[in-house]
């Protein structure tokens, strides 16, 4: 059964990109974009 799962994983492309995830973790996420319009100050009573 384990051999069948391994062969299925090989045929379905599970092992195509072994280094991709290892390289992606090294890159930072994109910084959040600033809002286009400034936020208005809180309104009092």
PDB file of N, CA, C and O in Angstrom:
ATOM      1  N   UNK A   1       0.831  -1.186   0.000  1.00  0.00           N
ATOM      2  CA  UNK A   1       0.000   0.000   0.000  1.00  0.00           C
ATOM      3  C   UNK A   1       0.884   1.262   0.000  1.00  0.00           C
ATOM      4  O   UNK A   1       0.583   2.230  -0.698  1.00  0.00           O
ATOM      5  N   UNK A   2       1.955   1.248   0.770  1.00  0.00           N
ATOM      6  CA  UNK A   2       2.861   2.393   0.803  1.00  0.00           C
ATOM      7  C   UNK A   2       3.530   2.626  -0.534  1.00  0.00           C
ATOM      8  O   UNK A   2       3.719   3.769  -0.953  1.00  0.00           O
ATOM      9  N   UNK A   3       3.886   1.545  -1.203  1.00  0.00           N
ATOM     10  CA  UNK A   3       4.509   1.662  -2.522  1.00  0.00           C
ATOM     11  C   UNK A   3       3.531   2.268  -3.521  1.00  0.00           C
ATOM     12  O   UNK A   3       3.923   3.073  -4.366  1.00  0.00           O
ATOM     13  N   UNK A   4       2.267   1.885  -3.427  1.00  0.00           N
ATOM     14  CA  UNK A   4       1.246   2.453  -4.305  1.00  0.00           C
ATOM     15  C   UNK A   4       1.083   3.950  -4.085  1.00  0.00           C
ATOM     16  O   UNK A   4       0.941   4.711  -5.042  1.00  0.00           O
ATOM     17  N   UNK A   5       1.104   4.374  -2.820  1.00  0.00           N
ATOM     18  CA  UNK A   5       0.990   5.801  -2.512  1.00  0.00           C
ATOM     19  C   UNK A   5       2.202   6.564  -3.035  1.00  0.00           C
ATOM     20  O   UNK A   5       2.071   7.682  -3.533  1.00  0.00           O
ATOM     21  N   UNK A   6       3.373   5.961  -2.921  1.00  0.00           N
ATOM     22  CA  UNK A   6       4.584   6.604  -3.423  1.00  0.00           C
ATOM     23  C   UNK A   6       4.532   6.750  -4.939  1.00  0.00           C
ATOM     24  O   UNK A   6       4.872   7.804  -5.476  1.00  0.00           O
ATOM     25  N   UNK A   7       4.107   5.699  -5.625  1.00  0.00           N
ATOM     26  CA  UNK A   7       4.021   5.764  -7.086  1.00  0.00           C
ATOM     27  C   UNK A   7       2.977   6.786  -7.525  1.00  0.00           C
ATOM     28  O   UNK A   7       3.182   7.504  -8.503  1.00  0.00           O
ATOM     29  N   UNK A   8       1.861   6.852  -6.806  1.00  0.00           N
ATOM     30  CA  UNK A   8       0.833   7.847  -7.134  1.00  0.00           C
ATOM     31  C   UNK A   8       1.405   9.259  -6.963  1.00  0.00           C
ATOM     32  O   UNK A   8       1.173  10.129  -7.803  1.00  0.00           O
ATOM     33  N   UNK A   9       2.152   9.484  -5.877  1.00  0.00           N
ATOM     34  CA  UNK A   9       2.732  10.801  -5.631  1.00  0.00           C
ATOM     35  C   UNK A   9       3.732  11.167  -6.724  1.00  0.00           C
ATOM     36  O   UNK A   9       3.806  12.324  -7.138  1.00  0.00           O
ATOM     37  N   UNK A  10       4.495  10.191  -7.188  1.00  0.00           N
ATOM     38  CA  UNK A  10       5.441  10.455  -8.275  1.00  0.00           C
ATOM     39  C   UNK A  10       4.721  10.854  -9.553  1.00  0.00           C
ATOM     40  O   UNK A  10       5.118  11.810 -10.221  1.00  0.00           O
ATOM     41  N   UNK A  11       3.671  10.131  -9.893  1.00  0.00           N
ATOM     42  CA  UNK A  11       2.948  10.396 -11.147  1.00  0.00           C
ATOM     43  C   UNK A  11       2.133  11.686 -11.084  1.00  0.00           C
ATOM     44  O   UNK A  11       1.903  12.316 -12.116  1.00  0.00           O
ATOM     45  N   UNK A  12       1.693  12.085  -9.895  1.00  0.00           N
ATOM     46  CA  UNK A  12       0.841  13.274  -9.796  1.00  0.00           C
ATOM     47  C   UNK A  12       1.635  14.563  -9.622  1.00  0.00           C
ATOM     48  O   UNK A  12       1.047  15.638  -9.503  1.00  0.00           O
ATOM     49  N   UNK A  13       2.968  14.471  -9.606  1.00  0.00           N
ATOM     50  CA  UNK A  13       3.782  15.682  -9.562  1.00  0.00           C
ATOM     51  C   UNK A  13       4.063  16.205  -8.172  1.00  0.00           C
ATOM     52  O   UNK A  13       4.409  17.377  -8.023  1.00  0.00           O
ATOM     53  N   UNK A  14       3.927  15.385  -7.156  1.00  0.00           N
ATOM     54  CA  UNK A  14       4.173  15.828  -5.790  1.00  0.00           C
ATOM     55  C   UNK A  14       5.637  16.176  -5.547  1.00  0.00           C
ATOM     56  O   UNK A  14       5.944  16.963  -4.651  1.00  0.00           O
ATOM     57  N   UNK A  15       6.539  15.602  -6.328  1.00  0.00           N
ATOM     58  CA  UNK A  15       7.966  15.810  -6.113  1.00  0.00           C
ATOM     59  C   UNK A  15       8.603  16.644  -7.220  1.00  0.00           C
ATOM     60  O   UNK A  15       9.816  16.575  -7.420  1.00  0.00           O
ATOM     61  N   UNK A  16       7.808  17.428  -7.941  1.00  0.00           N
ATOM     62  CA  UNK A  16       8.342  18.216  -9.050  1.00  0.00           C
ATOM     63  C   UNK A  16       9.231  19.366  -8.577  1.00  0.00           C
ATOM     64  O   UNK A  16      10.296  19.596  -9.151  1.00  0.00           O
ATOM     65  N   UNK A  17       8.811  20.084  -7.550  1.00  0.00           N
ATOM     66  CA  UNK A  17       9.535  21.279  -7.103  1.00  0.00           C
ATOM     67  C   UNK A  17       9.909  21.122  -5.634  1.00  0.00           C
ATOM     68  O   UNK A  17       9.193  21.598  -4.753  1.00  0.00           O
ATOM     69  N   UNK A  18      11.014  20.464  -5.375  1.00  0.00           N
ATOM     70  CA  UNK A  18      11.426  20.228  -3.995  1.00  0.00           C
ATOM     71  C   UNK A  18      12.050  21.458  -3.358  1.00  0.00           C
ATOM     72  O   UNK A  18      11.993  21.607  -2.138  1.00  0.00           O
ATOM     73  N   UNK A  19      12.642  22.341  -4.146  1.00  0.00           N
ATOM     74  CA  UNK A  19      13.334  23.500  -3.598  1.00  0.00           C
ATOM     75  C   UNK A  19      12.468  24.753  -3.552  1.00  0.00           C
ATOM     76  O   UNK A  19      12.855  25.738  -2.923  1.00  0.00           O
ATOM     77  N   UNK A  20      11.321  24.741  -4.193  1.00  0.00           N
ATOM     78  CA  UNK A  20      10.491  25.943  -4.263  1.00  0.00           C
ATOM     79  C   UNK A  20      10.059  26.457  -2.907  1.00  0.00           C
ATOM     80  O   UNK A  20      10.201  27.646  -2.624  1.00  0.00           O
ATOM     81  N   UNK A  21       9.533  25.581  -2.061  1.00  0.00           N
ATOM     82  CA  UNK A  21       9.071  26.013  -0.741  1.00  0.00           C
ATOM     83  C   UNK A  21      10.239  26.470   0.120  1.00  0.00           C
ATOM     84  O   UNK A  21      10.104  27.411   0.903  1.00  0.00           O
ATOM     85  N   UNK A  22      11.374  25.818  -0.017  1.00  0.00           N
ATOM     86  CA  UNK A  22      12.547  26.208   0.767  1.00  0.00           C
ATOM     87  C   UNK A  22      13.038  27.593   0.364  1.00  0.00           C
ATOM     88  O   UNK A  22      13.547  28.329   1.210  1.00  0.00           O
ATOM     89  N   UNK A  23      12.901  27.959  -0.885  1.00  0.00           N
ATOM     90  CA  UNK A  23      13.340  29.281  -1.339  1.00  0.00           C
ATOM     91  C   UNK A  23      12.297  30.342  -1.004  1.00  0.00           C
ATOM     92  O   UNK A  23      12.651  31.473  -0.672  1.00  0.00           O
ATOM     93  N   UNK A  24      11.017  29.988  -1.087  1.00  0.00           N
ATOM     94  CA  UNK A  24       9.966  30.970  -0.817  1.00  0.00           C
ATOM     95  C   UNK A  24       9.985  31.440   0.630  1.00  0.00           C
ATOM     96  O   UNK A  24       9.624  32.584   0.906  1.00  0.00           O
ATOM     97  N   UNK A  25      10.399  30.579   1.563  1.00  0.00           N
ATOM     98  CA  UNK A  25      10.398  30.979   2.969  1.00  0.00           C
ATOM     99  C   UNK A  25      11.455  32.045   3.244  1.00  0.00           C
ATOM    100  O   UNK A  25      11.357  32.766   4.237  1.00  0.00           O
ATOM    101  N   UNK A  26      12.454  32.154   2.387  1.00  0.00           N
ATOM    102  CA  UNK A  26      13.514  33.134   2.588  1.00  0.00           C
ATOM    103  C   UNK A  26      13.108  34.542   2.167  1.00  0.00           C
ATOM    104  O   UNK A  26      13.702  35.518   2.627  1.00  0.00           O
ATOM    105  N   UNK A  27      12.112  34.660   1.304  1.00  0.00           N
ATOM    106  CA  UNK A  27      11.684  35.968   0.817  1.00  0.00           C
ATOM    107  C   UNK A  27      10.617  36.540   1.732  1.00  0.00           C
ATOM    108  O   UNK A  27       9.737  35.819   2.203  1.00  0.00           O
ATOM    109  N   UNK A  28      10.698  37.845   1.980  1.00  0.00           N
ATOM    110  CA  UNK A  28       9.702  38.516   2.805  1.00  0.00           C
ATOM    111  C   UNK A  28       8.415  38.686   2.023  1.00  0.00           C
ATOM    112  O   UNK A  28       8.416  38.720   0.792  1.00  0.00           O
ATOM    113  N   UNK A  29       7.314  38.793   2.757  1.00  0.00           N
ATOM    114  CA  UNK A  29       6.038  39.102   2.130  1.00  0.00           C
ATOM    115  C   UNK A  29       6.067  40.549   1.665  1.00  0.00           C
ATOM    116  O   UNK A  29       6.873  41.349   2.140  1.00  0.00           O
ATOM    117  N   UNK A  30       5.183  40.876   0.737  1.00  0.00           N
ATOM    118  CA  UNK A  30       5.104  42.258   0.278  1.00  0.00           C
ATOM    119  C   UNK A  30       4.585  43.122   1.418  1.00  0.00           C
ATOM    120  O   UNK A  30       3.661  42.721   2.126  1.00  0.00           O
ATOM    121  N   UNK A  31       5.170  44.309   1.606  1.00  0.00           N
ATOM    122  CA  UNK A  31       4.678  45.180   2.683  1.00  0.00           C
ATOM    123  C   UNK A  31       3.263  45.655   2.358  1.00  0.00           C
ATOM    124  O   UNK A  31       2.911  45.781   1.185  1.00  0.00           O
ATOM    125  N   UNK A  32       2.455  45.916   3.373  1.00  0.00           N
ATOM    126  CA  UNK A  32       1.093  46.400   3.099  1.00  0.00           C
ATOM    127  C   UNK A  32       1.132  47.768   2.435  1.00  0.00           C
ATOM    128  O   UNK A  32       1.965  48.613   2.763  1.00  0.00           O
ATOM    129  N   UNK A  33       0.235  47.965   1.518  1.00  0.00           N
ATOM    130  CA  UNK A  33       0.175  49.245   0.806  1.00  0.00           C
ATOM    131  C   UNK A  33      -0.506  50.287   1.688  1.00  0.00           C
ATOM    132  O   UNK A  33      -1.480  49.979   2.375  1.00  0.00           O
ATOM    133  N   UNK A  34       0.000  51.516   1.672  1.00  0.00           N
ATOM    134  CA  UNK A  34      -0.673  52.568   2.452  1.00  0.00           C
ATOM    135  C   UNK A  34      -2.018  52.904   1.811  1.00  0.00           C
ATOM    136  O   UNK A  34      -2.190  52.783   0.598  1.00  0.00           O
ATOM    137  N   UNK A  35      -2.953  53.321   2.637  1.00  0.00           N
ATOM    138  CA  UNK A  35      -4.277  53.689   2.125  1.00  0.00           C
ATOM    139  C   UNK A  35      -4.160  54.912   1.229  1.00  0.00           C
ATOM    140  O   UNK A  35      -3.333  55.789   1.476  1.00  0.00           O
ATOM    141  N   UNK A  36      -4.975  54.972   0.201  1.00  0.00           N
ATOM    142  CA  UNK A  36      -4.944  56.089  -0.736  1.00  0.00           C
ATOM    143  C   UNK A  36      -5.464  57.366  -0.078  1.00  0.00           C
ATOM    144  O   UNK A  36      -4.946  58.452  -0.337  1.00  0.00           O
ATOM    145  N   UNK A  37      -6.480  57.239   0.767  1.00  0.00           N
ATOM    146  CA  UNK A  37      -7.034  58.417   1.421  1.00  0.00           C
ATOM    147  C   UNK A  37      -6.694  58.365   2.912  1.00  0.00           C
ATOM    148  O   UNK A  37      -6.819  57.314   3.540  1.00  0.00           O
ATOM    149  N   UNK A  38      -6.268  59.482   3.472  1.00  0.00           N
ATOM    150  CA  UNK A  38      -5.919  59.476   4.901  1.00  0.00           C
ATOM    151  C   UNK A  38      -7.156  59.243   5.755  1.00  0.00           C
ATOM    152  O   UNK A  38      -8.262  59.648   5.397  1.00  0.00           O
ATOM    153  N   UNK A  39      -6.956  58.598   6.864  1.00  0.00           N
ATOM    154  CA  UNK A  39      -8.098  58.339   7.745  1.00  0.00           C
ATOM    155  C   UNK A  39      -8.487  59.634   8.452  1.00  0.00           C
ATOM    156  O   UNK A  39      -7.628  60.436   8.816  1.00  0.00           O
ATOM    157  N   UNK A  40      -9.764  59.823   8.638  1.00  0.00           N
ATOM    158  CA  UNK A  40     -10.243  61.037   9.292  1.00  0.00           C
ATOM    159  C   UNK A  40     -10.100  60.876  10.802  1.00  0.00           C
ATOM    160  O   UNK A  40     -10.190  59.765  11.325  1.00  0.00           O
ATOM    161  N   UNK A  41      -9.877  61.985  11.498  1.00  0.00           N
ATOM    162  CA  UNK A  41      -9.747  61.892  12.959  1.00  0.00           C
ATOM    163  C   UNK A  41     -11.075  61.445  13.573  1.00  0.00           C
ATOM    164  O   UNK A  41     -12.133  61.666  12.985  1.00  0.00           O
ATOM    165  N   UNK A  42     -11.027  60.826  14.738  1.00  0.00           N
ATOM    166  CA  UNK A  42     -12.279  60.382  15.366  1.00  0.00           C
ATOM    167  C   UNK A  42     -13.167  61.577  15.706  1.00  0.00           C
ATOM    168  O   UNK A  42     -12.684  62.623  16.140  1.00  0.00           O
ATOM    169  N   UNK A  43     -14.444  61.409  15.505  1.00  0.00           N
ATOM    170  CA  UNK A  43     -15.401  62.497  15.751  1.00  0.00           C
ATOM    171  C   UNK A  43     -15.839  62.477  17.214  1.00  0.00           C
ATOM    172  O   UNK A  43     -16.165  61.422  17.759  1.00  0.00           O
ATOM    173  N   UNK A  44     -15.845  63.633  17.832  1.00  0.00           N
ATOM    174  CA  UNK A  44     -16.306  63.762  19.213  1.00  0.00           C
ATOM    175  C   UNK A  44     -17.800  64.022  19.247  1.00  0.00           C
ATOM    176  O   UNK A  44     -18.455  64.112  18.208  1.00  0.00           O
ATOM    177  N   UNK A  45     -18.322  64.139  20.446  1.00  0.00           N
ATOM    178  CA  UNK A  45     -19.760  64.416  20.551  1.00  0.00           C
ATOM    179  C   UNK A  45     -20.084  65.832  20.282  1.00  0.00           C
ATOM    180  O   UNK A  45     -21.251  66.219  20.333  1.00  0.00           O
TER     181      UNK A  45
END
